[in-house]
């Protein structure tokens, strides 16, 4: 038997397991709103609570990209917004 739960407001979503760490890091760097807007664009038909949790748990780099943050998987380090290449060249 499969039981599904539809969540229409992201405020109702609570990550679990490894997804909690990703969610907290995005909150720490104020990336949640950008992440949620990106999700709406990438998944116009929505996605299940389990799929969202899996994305947060197993694809941290994509989540960071959606949140416009930098994530280094080798050092498990997060940084503020991704700088445009043009900005880097002028500095």
For each residue, the residues with C-beta under 8 A, 3 or more apart:
1:
2:
3:
4: 48
5: 49
6:
7: 10 12 13 49
8: 12
9: 12
10: 7 13 36
11:
12: 7 8 9
13: 7 10 49 52
14:
15: 19 20 22 23 52 53 56
16: 19 20 53
17: 20 53 57
18: 21 22 56 57 58
19: 15 16 22 23 52 53 54 56 57
20: 15 16 17 23 24
21: 18 24 25
22: 15 18 19 25 26 56 57 60 63
23: 15 19 20 26 27 32 56
24: 20 21 27 28
25: 21 22 28 29 69 78
26: 22 23 29 31 32 35 63 64 67 69
27: 23 24 30 31 32
28: 24 25 78
29: 25 26 67 69 78 79 80
30: 27 33
31: 26 27 34 35 64 67 68 69
32: 23 26 27 35 36 67
33: 30 36 37
34: 31 37 38 66 67 68
35: 26 31 32 38 39 63 66 67
36: 10 32 33 39 40
37: 33 34 40 41
38: 34 35 41 42 65 66 67
39: 35 36 42 43 47 52 66
40: 36 37 43 44
41: 37 38 44
42: 38 39 66
43: 39 40 46 47
44: 40 41
45:
46: 43
47: 39 43 51 52 55
48: 4 51 52
49: 5 7 13 52 53
50: 53 54
51: 47 48 54 55
52: 13 15 19 39 47 48 49 55 56
53: 15 16 17 19 49 50 56 57
54: 19 50 51 57 58 59
55: 47 51 52 58 59 62 63
56: 15 18 19 22 23 52 53 59 60 63
57: 17 18 19 22 53 54
58: 18 54 55
59: 54 55 56 62 63
60: 22 56 63 64 71 73
61: 64 65 71 73
62: 55 59 65 66
63: 22 26 35 55 56 59 60 66 67 71
64: 26 31 60 61 67 69 70 71 78
65: 38 61 62 68 69 71 82
66: 34 35 38 39 42 62 63
67: 26 29 31 32 34 35 38 63 64
68: 31 34 65 81 82
69: 25 26 29 31 64 65 78 79 80 81 82
70: 64 78 79 80 81 82
71: 60 61 63 64 65 77 78 79
72: 75 76 77 78 79
73: 60 61 76
74:
75: 72
76: 72 73
77: 71 72
78: 25 28 29 64 69 70 71 72
79: 29 69 70 71 72
80: 29 69 70
81: 68 69 70
82: 65 68 69 70
83: 87 88
84: 87 88
85: 88 89
86: 89 90
87: 83 84 90 91
88: 83 84 85 91
89: 85 86
90: 86 87
91: 87 88
